[in-house]
Amino acid sequence: MKLTVIGGGGGRSMFLAKSIAQRAQALGIRELVFMDINAQKLSVFGGMAERVAGMLAPEMAFSLTTDPVAAIRDADYVITTLRVGGDALRTRDEHIALDLGVLGQETTGAAGFSFAMRSIPALAEYCELVKRHARPGAKVFNFTNPVGIVSQALRDMGYDFTYGICDAPSGMLGQFAGLYGKTGKDIRGELFGLNHLSWFHSVTLQGREIMPELLESPRAREKTDLRFFEPELLRFLGCIPNEYLYYFYHRERAVANILKAGKTRGDVILEVNGHMQEEMQGIDPVKDFDKALAIFTKWYAIREAQYMANETGVARGIPPWTFDPYSPDEGGYAGVALNFMDIERSGKTDSMILTVPNHGAVDFLDDTDTVEVTCDITAQGCFPHRFPQVPDDQRELIRRVKYYERLGAQAIIHRDEKAAVKALMLHPLVGSYSLARELVIAYLAQNASFTGAWHG
């Protein structure tokens, strides 16, 4: 099997390499290619990934390239994790929204639309290359944000071999399992919604329902990402929300906290990555791996400790962060993709959480609407679970955001300015024609070199 990673020069490349290399032999991965258009970042972060892969799976062929055709040729699976425009444009996306008093968050907030304007055309080009150069039946696992609107657009464009993946649901399940001294293999969750707008309707540990006790557990709020929600809200909801729902349930707090902190999440990452790359200049990440790893560890620990801290005012308080190539792999988004490959190729049936077409999971969305949902994966395909009784409050919020994703995807595909304004106008975190109009004008100007001219 050949596996290709598009965006292999990102800061999390080493984690991808660890996840893949630890399972390479079991999954039959003979060749792994990391591709990125940024040769400098590929040499640094891809180089560290190369060293990790060599330590764990020396029998697996590993290569770095800036040539997308060579990377995709004869691939069985492709993982896409792009940052079109780099960290600098992410911060501009966020501040354009914040300057208008609108949440500037790159997935759920208005800034996500700007990121999607750049991401969708780039991903479509890679999908065309997959159609022409990958093996027949090749699948693409997309981790490029904003996964919701991006997944909708790719499916609307006919790329039915694409699946949206996110490590937030599986990561939260892993945190819950850890509370009981168990692993991710022992826990299951029934989840429905949209990417970064989903709820666990059931969580079972070795077959026992534990969601009610998680909702009341002070330890769960201390040790897991339930820390972002007060006990009263969790009782009010009666189910477990994705951490990104903080931005919907506490919209005004999120904006106020970011303005008070003076930094968006994008600002933090731009700063951290800048310092990291500056310290790594002149270091060979393969020959001087230990030195490069020490620098990476210092700055990545800062990044992780500040996850959602500026937005929520609540720090994770995680212990000192380290990277051990040989420790059991926690999976992350690579783990989601690898689990799919394992299930599909083994012929067994198992469940996992993906962003896929609705296909009857609920009756209040179109079958072609992409949703984030627990699915059964078999050798015959991917089948979303059914959720006949989605609570009314979740149903209405999903409806509104899905309207935005559905129309926003079409706006980007067809470069339709009017549709973009209408999509953002109905977005719950914008909710205004005048704000939507200003946002679209600003984002069109910023992204002109990526998107070309729009009409309307």
C-alpha positions in Angstrom: 0.0 0.0 0.0 1.1 3.5 -0.8 0.0 6.4 1.5 0.5 10.0 0.6 0.3 13.1 2.8 -0.4 16.4 1.0 0.8 19.1 3.4 3.6 17.1 4.8 5.6 20.2 5.8 3.2 21.2 8.6 4.1 21.4 12.3 2.3 18.2 13.1 4.1 16.1 10.5 6.1 14.2 13.1 2.9 13.0 14.8 1.6 11.8 11.5 4.8 9.9 10.8 4.6 8.3 14.3 1.0 7.2 13.9 1.6 5.8 10.4 4.9 4.1 11.1 3.7 2.4 14.3 0.9 0.7 12.2 2.7 0.4 8.9 3.5 -3.3 9.2 0.0 -4.3 10.4 -1.7 -2.3 7.6 0.8 -3.2 4.9 2.0 0.3 4.2 5.1 -0.2 2.1 5.5 3.4 0.9 4.9 6.7 2.6 5.3 10.1 0.8 5.1 13.5 2.4 4.5 16.3 -0.1 4.4 20.1 0.4 4.8 23.1 -1.9 6.9 24.8 0.9 10.3 23.2 0.4 11.8 24.9 3.5 9.1 23.7 5.9 9.2 20.3 4.2 12.9 19.9 4.8 12.5 20.8 8.5 9.2 19.3 9.7 9.2 16.6 6.9 12.8 15.8 7.8 11.8 15.2 11.4 9.0 13.0 10.2 11.4 11.1 8.1 13.7 10.4 11.1 10.7 9.2 13.2 9.5 6.9 10.4 12.9 5.5 10.0 13.2 4.8 13.7 9.9 3.0 13.8 9.5 1.4 10.4 12.8 1.1 8.6 11.4 -1.3 6.1 8.9 1.3 4.9 10.0 3.4 2.0 9.7 7.1 3.0 10.2 10.1 0.7 9.8 13.9 0.7 8.8 15.8 -2.5 7.4 19.1 -3.7 6.0 17.3 -6.8 2.2 16.5 -6.3 2.0 14.2 -9.3 4.9 12.0 -8.1 3.4 12.0 -4.6 0.0 10.9 -5.7 1.0 8.5 -8.5 -0.2 5.0 -7.6 -1.3 6.0 -4.1 -4.0 3.9 -2.4 -4.9 6.6 0.2 -4.2 10.3 0.5 -4.4 12.5 3.6 -4.8 16.3 2.9 -3.8 18.8 5.5 -3.3 22.2 3.9 -2.7 25.7 5.2 -3.2 27.7 2.0 -1.8 31.2 2.5 0.1 30.1 5.6 -0.3 31.2 9.2 -0.1 34.9 8.4 -3.3 34.9 6.3 -5.1 33.0 9.1 -4.4 35.8 11.5 -5.7 38.4 8.9 -8.8 36.3 8.4 -9.5 36.4 12.2 -8.7 40.1 12.7 -10.9 41.2 9.7 -13.8 39.6 11.5 -12.9 40.8 15.0 -12.5 44.4 13.8 -16.3 44.2 12.9 -17.1 42.7 16.3 -17.6 39.2 14.8 -15.9 36.0 16.1 -12.8 35.5 14.0 -12.3 31.7 14.4 -11.0 29.7 11.5 -13.5 26.9 11.5 -16.8 27.9 13.2 -16.4 31.7 12.8 -16.5 34.0 9.8 -12.8 33.6 9.3 -13.5 30.0 8.3 -15.2 31.2 5.1 -12.1 33.1 4.0 -10.0 30.0 4.7 -12.5 27.9 2.7 -12.2 30.3 -0.2 -8.5 29.4 -0.4 -8.7 25.7 0.6 -11.5 24.5 -1.7 -9.9 25.4 -5.0 -6.6 24.0 -3.9 -8.1 20.7 -2.7 -10.1 20.4 -5.9 -6.9 20.5 -7.9 -5.4 17.7 -5.7 -8.6 15.6 -6.1 -8.3 15.9 -9.9 -4.7 14.6 -9.6 -6.0 11.7 -7.5 -8.6 10.9 -10.2 -5.8 10.8 -12.8 -2.8 9.4 -11.1 -3.8 7.5 -7.9 -4.8 3.8 -8.0 -8.5 3.0 -8.9 -10.6 3.3 -5.8 -8.2 5.5 -3.9 -9.7 7.5 -1.0 -8.9 11.0 0.2 -9.1 11.8 3.9 -9.4 15.6 4.3 -8.2 17.3 7.5 -8.0 20.7 6.0 -10.2 23.2 7.8 -12.9 24.2 7.9 -13.8 20.6 7.4 -17.5 21.1 7.3 -17.8 23.5 4.4 -14.8 22.0 2.6 -16.3 18.5 2.8 -19.6 19.8 1.5 -17.9 21.5 -1.4 -15.8 18.5 -2.4 -18.8 16.2 -2.4 -20.9 18.7 -4.3 -18.1 18.8 -7.0 -18.4 15.0 -7.4 -15.4 13.9 -5.4 -17.2 11.0 -3.7 -14.0 9.4 -2.7 -13.4 12.2 0.0 -14.0 11.9 3.7 -13.8 14.6 6.3 -11.8 13.7 9.3 -11.3 15.5 12.7 -9.5 14.3 15.8 -11.7 16.4 18.2 -14.4 13.7 18.8 -12.0 10.8 19.1 -9.7 12.9 21.2 -12.5 13.7 23.6 -13.5 10.0 23.8 -9.8 9.2 24.6 -9.9 11.7 27.4 -13.0 10.1 28.8 -11.5 6.6 28.6 -8.4 7.9 30.4 -10.5 9.0 33.4 -11.3 5.3 34.0 -7.8 4.0 33.2 -8.9 2.6 29.9 -7.9 3.3 26.3 -9.7 4.5 23.2 -10.4 0.9 22.2 -12.7 0.5 25.2 -15.0 3.5 24.5 -17.6 4.2 21.9 -19.7 7.3 21.2 -22.9 8.0 19.3 -22.3 11.4 17.8 -24.3 13.5 15.4 -24.0 17.1 14.0 -21.6 19.0 11.8 -17.9 19.3 12.1 -17.1 21.4 15.2 -20.9 21.5 15.8 -21.7 18.0 17.1 -22.9 16.3 20.3 -22.4 12.9 21.8 -25.9 11.5 22.4 -24.4 8.4 24.1 -21.0 7.4 25.5 -20.4 3.8 26.5 -17.3 2.3 28.2 -17.0 -1.4 27.7 -20.7 -1.5 26.9 -21.8 0.6 30.0 -23.4 4.0 29.4 -21.4 6.7 31.2 -22.6 10.0 29.7 -24.8 11.0 32.7 -22.0 10.5 35.1 -19.6 12.4 32.8 -21.9 15.4 32.7 -21.9 15.5 36.6 -18.3 14.7 37.1 -16.0 17.4 38.5 -13.0 15.3 37.5 -14.2 15.2 33.9 -14.4 19.0 33.9 -10.9 19.2 35.4 -9.2 16.6 33.2 -11.0 16.8 29.8 -12.2 19.4 27.4 -15.5 19.6 29.2 -13.6 22.2 31.2 -14.8 24.8 28.7 -18.4 24.3 29.9 -19.9 25.1 33.3 -21.9 22.4 35.1 -25.2 24.3 34.6 -24.8 24.3 30.8 -24.0 20.6 30.7 -27.1 19.8 32.8 -29.1 22.1 30.6 -28.0 20.3 27.4 -28.2 16.8 28.8 -25.5 15.6 26.3 -21.8 16.2 25.7 -21.0 19.0 23.3 -17.9 19.3 21.0 -15.6 21.9 22.6 -16.1 24.2 19.6 -19.7 24.7 20.6 -18.3 27.1 23.2 -18.3 29.7 20.4 -22.1 29.3 19.9 -23.1 28.9 23.6 -20.9 31.8 24.7 -20.4 33.9 21.6 -20.1 37.2 23.4 -17.7 35.8 26.0 -15.5 34.4 23.2 -15.2 37.7 21.4 -14.6 39.6 24.7 -12.0 37.2 25.9 -10.0 37.3 22.6 -10.1 41.1 22.6 -9.0 41.2 26.2 -6.1 38.7 25.5 -5.1 40.8 22.5 -4.3 37.6 20.5 -6.3 35.2 18.4 -5.5 31.5 18.2 -3.9 32.3 14.8 -1.7 35.0 16.4 -0.5 32.4 19.0 0.4 29.8 16.3 2.0 32.3 14.0 4.2 33.5 16.9 5.0 30.0 18.2 5.8 28.6 14.7 7.9 31.7 13.9 10.1 31.3 17.0 10.4 27.5 16.4 11.5 27.9 12.8 13.9 30.7 13.7 15.6 28.5 16.3 15.8 25.6 13.9 17.6 27.5 11.2 20.9 25.8 10.3 19.9 22.5 12.0 19.8 19.3 10.0 16.5 17.8 11.4 17.7 14.2 10.5 21.3 14.4 11.6 20.7 16.7 14.6 17.3 15.2 15.4 17.7 15.4 19.2 18.5 19.1 19.0 15.6 19.8 16.6 13.3 17.8 18.8 14.2 19.8 21.9 13.4 23.0 20.2 10.2 21.6 18.8 9.1 20.2 22.2 9.6 23.6 23.9 7.5 25.6 21.5 4.8 22.9 20.8 4.3 22.6 24.6 3.5 26.4 24.7 1.1 25.9 21.7 -0.8 23.0 23.4 -1.0 24.8 26.7 -2.8 27.7 25.1 -5.4 25.7 23.2 -8.6 27.7 23.4 -7.2 29.6 26.5 -7.5 33.1 25.0 -11.0 32.4 23.7 -12.4 30.8 26.9 -10.3 32.2 29.6 -9.7 28.6 30.7 -6.3 27.0 30.3 -5.9 23.2 29.8 -3.4 22.9 32.6 -1.7 20.0 30.8 1.5 18.5 32.3 4.8 19.2 30.6 4.6 18.1 27.0 7.1 15.6 25.5 7.3 13.6 22.3 8.3 9.9 22.5 8.3 8.1 19.2 8.1 4.7 20.9 5.2 5.5 23.3 1.7 4.0 22.3 0.2 6.2 19.7 -2.8 8.3 20.6 -3.9 8.4 17.0 -4.9 12.0 16.3 -6.3 12.7 12.9 -3.9 10.2 11.3 -5.4 7.6 13.6 -8.9 8.3 12.3 -7.7 7.7 8.7 -5.7 4.6 9.7 -8.6 3.1 11.5 -10.7 3.5 8.3 -8.0 1.7 6.3 -7.7 -1.1 8.8 -11.5 -1.7 8.9 -11.9 -1.5 5.1 -9.0 -3.7 4.3 -9.6 -6.3 7.0 -13.2 -7.0 5.9 -14.5 -6.6 9.4 -17.1 -4.1 10.6 -16.5 -1.3 13.1 -17.7 2.2 13.9 -15.9 5.6 13.7 -16.8 9.2 13.4 -16.5 10.9 10.0 -17.9 13.8 8.0 -19.9 12.1 5.2 -23.2 12.6 3.3 -26.2 12.4 5.5 -27.9 9.6 3.6 -30.8 9.4 6.0 -29.0 9.8 9.3 -31.6 12.4 10.0 -34.8 13.4 8.2 -34.4 17.2 8.5 -31.4 17.5 6.2 -30.9 16.5 2.6 -29.3 13.2 1.8 -26.4 15.1 0.1 -25.7 17.3 3.1 -22.4 16.3 4.7 -22.7 15.7 8.5 -20.3 14.6 11.2 -21.7 11.3 12.5 -20.8 7.9 13.9 -20.7 5.5 11.0 -20.3 1.8 10.4 -17.4 1.0 8.1 -17.5 -2.2 6.2 -15.9 -3.7 3.1 -19.0 -2.5 1.3 -18.7 1.1 2.3 -19.5 3.8 4.9 -23.0 3.8 6.5 -24.0 6.6 8.9 -26.0 5.7 12.0 -29.6 6.9 12.3 -30.6 9.6 14.7 -34.4 9.8 14.8 -34.7 12.0 17.9 -32.3 14.9 17.6 -33.3 17.5 20.3 -35.0 20.6 18.9 -32.3 23.0 19.9 -29.6 21.0 18.2 -31.8 20.5 15.2 -32.4 24.2 14.7 -28.7 25.1 15.2 -27.6 22.4 12.8 -30.2 23.6 10.2 -28.8 27.1 10.3 -25.2 26.2 10.1 -25.9 23.6 7.4 -27.6 26.3 5.4 -24.5 28.4 5.6 -22.2 25.4 4.6 -24.5 24.4 1.8 -24.8 27.9 0.2 -21.3 28.9 1.1 -19.9 25.9 -0.6 -21.8 26.8 -3.8 -20.7 30.4 -3.5 -17.0 29.3 -3.5 -17.5 26.7 -6.2 -19.2 29.2 -8.5 -17.5 32.3 -7.3 -20.8 33.9 -6.5 -20.5 37.0 -4.3 -24.2 37.3 -3.6 -24.5 33.7 -2.4 -21.5 34.3 -0.2 -23.2 37.3 1.5 -26.4 35.4 1.9 -24.6 32.4 3.5 -22.7 34.6 6.0 -25.8 36.7 6.7 -27.6 33.5 7.9 -24.6 32.2 9.8 -25.6 32.3 13.6 -22.3 33.9 14.5 -22.7 36.8 12.0 -26.5 37.2 11.6 -26.4 40.5 9.7 -26.6 41.6 6.1 -24.3 44.6 6.6 -21.7 42.6 8.5 -21.8 39.8 5.9 -21.4 42.3 3.1 -18.3 43.9 4.7 -16.8 40.5 5.4 -17.2 39.3 1.9 -15.8 42.4 0.4 -12.7 42.2 2.7 -12.2 38.5 2.1 -12.5 38.8 -1.6 -9.9 41.5 -1.6 -7.5 39.5 0.6 -7.9 36.3 -1.4 -8.0 37.6 -5.0 -4.7 36.0 -5.9 -6.0 32.6 -4.8 -9.6 32.8 -6.0 -9.6 35.0 -9.1 -12.6 37.2 -10.0 -16.1 36.6 -8.5 -19.4 37.8 -9.9 -22.6 39.1 -8.4 
